[in-house]
Amino acid sequence: MEHESDFLVIGSGVAGLLFAIKVADYGTVTIITKRNIAESNTANAQGGIATVLAKTDSFEAHIADTLASGDGICNVNVVEMVVRNAPERIQELIDLGVRFNRQKTESKDASDLHLDLCREGGHSHNRIVHADDLTGLAVEEALVDRVRRHPNITVFEDHITIDLITRSTRLQRGTIVTTHEDYCYGAYVLDRNTAGIHTFCARTIVLATGGAGKVYTYTSNPDIATGDGIAMAYRTGATVANLEFVQFHPTCLYHPAAKNFLISEAVRGDGAILVNAAGQRFMDQYSPLKELACRDVVARAIDAELKKRGDDSVFLDITHKDPDFVRTRFPNLYAKCLTFGIDMTKDLIPVVPAAHYMCGGVATDIYGRTNIQRLFAIGETACTGLHGANRLASNSLLEALVYAHNAADMAIEDHKNFTFETSPELPPWDDAGAIDSDEVIMVTHSWNAVRRLMWNYVGIVRSDKRLERAKRRIDMIQSEINEYYWDFKITPDLIELRNIATVAELIIRCAMHRKESRGLHYNIAYPKKNDQRWRKDTVLRRPFVS
């Protein structure tokens, strides 16, 4: 056993970092992150954090908006708990040094904090706390600074987790064998710089690896978003849920030199309209809320408009707003668009939908606990019941904050009571017989094949025929990956390929199971919602392997 600590956190977004900070005074903490500690989906979050602070707003209104967005699948108790916890979590971030935008002039509707509150799609009130248009980065930087200064926290950057270790783990060609209702003790981790594989052990293991946007060809997510936590948890025997609900952000910048650059929901919230290539506004044909409809509605509308006209993109138009307002409200977006020759104050912004957020994930309770004892999942990796069939804008960072807090409380209590069994002697990683690969093309080809088939067959609009085709192809690709995986030495690219293929399979299976259209899942064979049969979670669990 090479590395041992009280708490092991896999991932370095807002959920993982806040959890680490909260438990660090009660024991030693190890953070594993596969790139730089500050590289995460959190750092890319532009919009903000939803919270009720204005006197004209209410918890009941925020709860109602979340439930409406979730389209009948939200856990009402979870929604109420998260929404009512929001103001306290915002104050906590301010205490940690996050500088949110403040109101320039005090208004009768101002909260005691006098924070500037904006509005996004699906919200009935202005309730989005933000730090310009780089809210996630502001939060990430404050948390990273606190983590680096805490003596009880050790960070392993450029380390990528291969698989979790449970009480009954034994390495066997083709799989890691576990029993259900097992205990998690740690993880096998690859050092990207040395290619060495190490064993990490802890009393509490937390998956906070973020989302899985890279499963799709077009995504707003960074390259690290390969669904690692979801894939590892499923292989370990954890329950996953609702993975058919993949949120496609309606407005990703369409430009050959732009990679994964998102045009924030807040741009539409502050008055931008969507027009087609002919300059015609079209959202009024799809929703009475027009540009402020929920993301699934807007994404499908854009998809339909592109297919109807054969255009490559639609356009966001905010040129009717005061130029000084645009430059001040969206300084990062304005500057970034200028680098591509687009002046937001004068020019239309070409946009297309892109895979953005996973509403499903590893199933947890209100404390972030999975069905595997000692294993927690928080942040985008988890399916808590908050988002249901569609995430309400700016509820994601909020969920990460609340569940990091809840999970930390439970983990601290467990640690105080010393309720855990003595850890067994963990089996070291065994790659006997594996050789260095001379066929890297296999990894590259399979990576591209997975992402293309998911975009073409399991995207914004689905059908039974497309899903069946996707399932056949992903089965073949996984068979090839599995054979390759156990014959050759592990590499970061191979680990990520295995994970995106696993998550792709889970998304396909969940989508095939749901015989209706609800929220983010739209199947042309079942265009209507069926509450009588399908108002429930889609749950998957890996069969026990003896």
SVG drawing of the C-alpha trace seen along z (x, -y; Angstrom):
<svg xmlns="http://www.w3.org/2000/svg" viewBox="-51 -54 60 71">
<polyline fill="none" stroke="black" stroke-width="0.4" points="0.0,0.0 1.8,-3.1 -0.4,-6.0 -2.8,-6.1 -5.0,-8.9 -8.2,-9.4 -10.0,-11.0 -9.4,-10.3 -10.9,-12.8 -10.8,-11.9 -11.3,-15.1 -10.6,-18.8 -13.7,-20.8 -15.8,-22.8 -17.4,-19.7 -14.1,-17.9 -12.2,-20.9 -14.9,-22.1 -15.3,-18.7 -11.5,-18.5 -11.4,-21.9 -14.3,-20.9 -12.8,-17.6 -9.1,-18.6 -9.3,-19.7 -10.4,-16.2 -7.9,-14.1 -5.4,-13.8 -6.8,-14.4 -5.4,-13.2 -6.7,-14.8 -6.0,-13.0 -6.5,-15.1 -5.6,-14.0 -4.2,-17.3 -3.5,-20.6 -5.7,-21.1 -7.4,-24.1 -8.4,-22.3 -12.1,-21.3 -15.6,-21.9 -16.0,-24.3 -13.4,-26.7 -15.3,-26.8 -18.7,-27.7 -19.5,-31.2 -23.1,-31.8 -23.3,-31.7 -25.0,-30.1 -28.8,-30.1 -29.9,-31.3 -32.9,-33.1 -31.6,-36.5 -34.0,-39.1 -36.9,-40.2 -39.3,-39.7 -38.1,-36.1 -38.9,-33.1 -37.7,-29.6 -41.0,-28.3 -40.5,-30.0 -37.0,-28.6 -38.3,-25.1 -41.2,-25.5 -38.8,-26.5 -36.5,-23.6 -39.4,-21.1 -40.8,-22.5 -37.4,-22.2 -37.0,-18.6 -40.2,-17.6 -41.6,-15.2 -38.4,-13.3 -37.0,-15.5 -36.9,-14.3 -39.0,-17.0 -37.3,-16.6 -33.9,-17.0 -35.0,-20.1 -36.3,-21.7 -33.2,-20.9 -30.8,-22.2 -32.7,-25.4 -33.1,-26.3 -29.4,-25.7 -28.3,-28.0 -27.9,-31.3 -25.7,-29.7 -23.5,-28.1 -23.1,-31.5 -22.1,-33.2 -19.5,-30.4 -18.0,-31.1 -17.8,-34.8 -16.1,-34.0 -13.6,-31.8 -12.7,-34.9 -15.0,-34.6 -15.7,-38.1 -19.2,-38.1 -20.5,-41.1 -22.2,-43.7 -25.0,-46.1 -23.7,-49.5 -26.7,-51.2 -28.7,-49.9 -32.3,-49.1 -35.4,-48.3 -35.2,-44.7 -31.5,-44.2 -30.6,-41.5 -28.5,-42.2 -25.4,-41.1 -26.3,-43.6 -25.2,-41.1 -26.0,-41.7 -28.5,-39.1 -29.2,-38.2 -31.7,-35.9 -31.3,-32.9 -33.6,-30.6 -36.2,-28.7 -36.0,-31.1 -39.0,-33.2 -36.8,-35.8 -33.4,-37.4 -31.5,-35.0 -28.1,-34.2 -25.1,-35.3 -22.1,-35.8 -18.5,-37.0 -18.7,-38.8 -19.0,-36.0 -16.3,-33.8 -18.1,-32.6 -16.7,-29.1 -13.2,-30.3 -13.6,-32.8 -14.9,-29.9 -12.2,-27.5 -9.3,-29.9 -10.5,-30.7 -10.9,-27.0 -7.5,-26.0 -5.8,-28.8 -7.3,-27.4 -6.5,-23.8 -2.8,-24.6 -2.4,-26.4 -3.9,-23.6 -1.2,-21.4 -3.5,-18.3 -4.2,-18.3 -1.8,-16.6 -2.5,-17.0 -1.3,-14.6 -1.6,-16.4 -1.2,-14.6 -2.5,-11.4 -5.4,-9.5 -7.4,-6.9 -7.8,-3.5 -10.3,-1.8 -11.6,-1.7 -10.6,1.1 -13.2,2.9 -13.0,5.5 -13.3,8.3 -11.4,6.8 -9.2,9.2 -7.7,8.6 -9.1,10.9 -8.6,10.6 -11.5,8.7 -12.8,7.1 -12.2,6.2 -14.5,8.5 -16.5,7.1 -19.5,8.1 -22.5,5.8 -23.0,4.1 -19.2,4.0 -16.8,1.7 -14.5,-0.7 -11.0,-1.0 -9.2,-3.0 -8.0,-3.2 -5.4,-2.2 -3.8,-5.4 -1.5,-6.0 1.2,-8.7 1.1,-10.3 4.7,-11.5 6.4,-8.2 3.8,-5.7 4.0,-4.1 0.8,-2.6 0.2,-3.3 -2.3,-2.1 -4.1,-4.8 -6.1,-3.8 -8.4,-5.8 -11.3,-5.5 -13.5,-7.6 -13.4,-7.8 -15.1,-10.6 -15.8,-10.6 -15.9,-14.2 -14.6,-13.7 -17.1,-15.9 -19.1,-15.2 -18.8,-13.2 -19.2,-15.8 -16.3,-14.3 -18.5,-11.2 -19.9,-13.5 -18.2,-15.0 -19.4,-18.5 -19.2,-19.6 -18.7,-22.7 -16.6,-20.6 -12.8,-20.5 -10.9,-17.4 -10.8,-16.0 -14.6,-15.4 -14.5,-11.7 -17.0,-10.3 -14.3,-8.6 -16.2,-8.6 -19.4,-7.2 -17.6,-4.5 -15.4,-3.4 -18.4,-3.4 -20.5,-1.3 -17.6,1.2 -17.4,1.4 -21.1,2.3 -22.5,-1.1 -26.0,-2.0 -26.2,-4.7 -29.4,-6.5 -31.0,-8.7 -28.1,-8.8 -30.4,-9.3 -30.8,-12.9 -27.8,-14.6 -28.1,-18.4 -27.1,-20.0 -26.3,-23.6 -28.0,-25.5 -25.3,-28.1 -21.7,-26.9 -19.7,-29.2 -19.5,-27.9 -16.1,-28.9 -13.3,-26.7 -10.8,-28.1 -13.0,-27.9 -12.8,-24.7 -15.4,-24.1 -16.2,-27.8 -19.6,-28.4 -21.8,-31.5 -23.4,-31.8 -27.1,-31.3 -26.9,-34.8 -26.5,-36.4 -30.1,-35.4 -31.1,-36.2 -29.9,-39.8 -31.9,-40.2 -30.1,-38.4 -32.4,-36.9 -31.9,-33.9 -32.1,-34.3 -31.6,-32.0 -29.2,-32.7 -32.0,-34.8 -32.1,-37.0 -35.5,-35.7 -36.3,-35.3 -37.6,-31.8 -38.0,-30.9 -41.5,-32.2 -42.5,-29.3 -41.3,-26.8 -42.1,-28.2 -44.1,-31.1 -41.0,-31.8 -39.0,-32.3 -35.2,-32.6 -35.8,-32.2 -37.3,-28.6 -35.4,-25.8 -32.3,-24.5 -33.8,-21.3 -36.5,-23.3 -34.0,-25.8 -31.6,-23.1 -34.3,-21.2 -35.5,-24.3 -32.1,-25.2 -31.6,-21.6 -34.9,-21.7 -34.1,-25.0 -30.7,-23.8 -32.2,-20.6 -35.1,-22.5 -32.9,-25.1 -29.7,-23.1 -27.6,-25.8 -24.4,-25.2 -25.4,-27.5 -28.0,-29.9 -27.0,-33.3 -27.3,-35.1 -28.1,-38.8 -27.4,-41.2 -26.5,-44.2 -29.7,-46.1 -28.3,-46.4 -26.1,-49.3 -22.5,-48.5 -21.1,-49.6 -23.5,-47.3 -22.4,-44.3 -18.7,-45.0 -19.2,-45.5 -21.6,-42.6 -19.7,-40.1 -16.0,-41.1 -14.6,-37.6 -17.1,-36.7 -16.6,-40.0 -12.8,-39.7 -12.9,-36.0 -15.3,-36.7 -13.0,-39.5 -10.2,-37.0 -12.3,-35.3 -13.2,-38.5 -16.7,-38.8 -17.7,-42.1 -20.7,-41.2 -21.9,-44.8 -22.0,-44.9 -22.0,-41.3 -24.2,-38.3 -22.6,-35.4 -22.8,-32.0 -23.8,-29.2 -24.8,-25.5 -25.9,-23.1 -23.2,-21.0 -23.2,-18.4 -22.9,-20.2 -24.1,-18.6 -25.0,-15.1 -28.2,-15.2 -27.8,-11.5 -24.8,-9.8 -23.9,-7.7 -27.0,-7.4 -26.7,-8.9 -28.6,-9.8 -28.8,-13.3 -25.3,-12.9 -23.7,-11.8 -23.4,-8.2 -23.6,-5.5 -24.7,-1.9 -21.0,-0.9 -20.0,-1.6 -17.3,-4.2 -17.8,-5.5 -19.4,-9.0 -20.2,-10.7 -20.7,-14.5 -20.9,-17.1 -21.7,-16.3 -20.6,-12.7 -23.6,-12.1 -27.3,-11.7 -28.9,-13.2 -32.5,-13.7 -32.1,-17.5 -32.1,-17.9 -34.6,-15.3 -35.0,-15.2 -33.4,-18.6 -31.1,-20.8 -32.3,-24.3 -29.6,-26.9 -27.1,-27.6 -28.3,-24.9 -25.2,-22.8 -22.6,-24.7 -25.2,-25.1 -25.7,-21.3 -22.0,-20.8 -21.7,-23.2 -24.6,-21.7 -23.6,-18.1 -19.9,-18.8 -21.2,-20.2 -23.6,-17.3 -21.0,-14.6 -18.4,-16.3 -20.7,-16.4 -21.4,-12.6 -17.7,-11.7 -16.6,-13.7 -19.2,-12.0 -18.1,-8.5 -14.5,-9.4 -15.2,-10.5 -17.0,-7.3 -14.3,-5.0 -17.0,-2.8 -15.0,-1.2 -13.5,2.2 -9.7,2.6 -8.6,2.3 -7.5,5.6 -4.2,6.1 -5.0,4.6 -3.8,6.4 -1.1,4.5 -1.7,3.7 -0.7,6.6 0.2,6.0 2.2,9.2 2.3,10.1 1.2,6.7 3.5,5.1 4.0,1.6 1.6,0.9 2.8,0.2 -0.8,-0.4 -1.8,-3.8 -4.1,-4.2 -6.5,-1.7 -7.1,-4.1 -7.5,-7.2 -9.8,-5.4 -12.0,-4.0 -12.1,-7.3 -13.4,-9.1 -15.8,-6.2 -17.5,-6.4 -17.9,-10.2 -19.3,-10.2 -21.8,-7.4 -23.1,-9.1 -23.5,-12.4 -25.2,-10.9 -27.4,-8.3 -27.8,-9.4 -27.9,-13.2 -30.6,-15.8 -33.2,-13.8 -33.3,-10.0 -35.2,-7.1 -35.4,-3.4 -33.6,-2.5 -30.7,-4.9 -30.4,-3.6 -30.4,0.0 -27.6,-0.8 -25.7,-2.6 -25.9,0.3 -24.6,2.8 -21.7,0.6 -20.7,-0.3 -20.8,3.4 -18.3,4.1 -16.1,1.2 -16.1,2.2 -15.1,5.8 -12.1,4.4 -11.1,2.0 -11.4,4.8 -9.1,7.1 -6.6,4.3 -6.8,3.1 -5.6,6.3 -2.9,7.0 -1.0,3.7 0.3,1.4 -2.1,-1.2 -1.9,-4.7 -4.0,-7.8 -5.6,-7.7 -6.6,-4.1 -8.1,-4.7 -10.2,-7.6 -11.2,-5.6 -12.4,-2.8 -14.4,-5.2 -16.1,-7.1 -17.1,-3.8 -18.6,-2.6 -20.5,-5.8 -21.7,-5.7 -23.1,-2.2 -24.9,-3.4 -26.4,-6.4 -27.6,-4.2 -29.1,-1.6 -31.0,-4.2 -32.2,-5.8 -33.4,-2.5 -35.3,-1.8 -37.3,-5.0 -40.2,-4.7 -41.4,-8.3 -40.1,-11.8 -39.4,-13.8 -37.0,-16.7 -33.7,-16.1 -34.6,-12.7 -36.6,-13.1 -37.4,-10.0 -39.4,-10.5 -41.0,-7.1 -42.6,-8.3 -43.0,-12.0 -45.2,-12.4 -44.7,-12.1 -46.2,-9.2 -46.5,-9.9 -48.4,-6.7 -45.6,-4.4 -42.4,-6.5 -42.5,-9.1 -39.6,-7.4 -35.9,-7.1 -34.0,-4.8 -31.7,-2.7 -28.8,-0.5 -26.4,1.7 -23.7,4.0 -24.5,7.7 -22.6,9.6 -19.6,11.5 -18.6,14.6"/>
</svg>
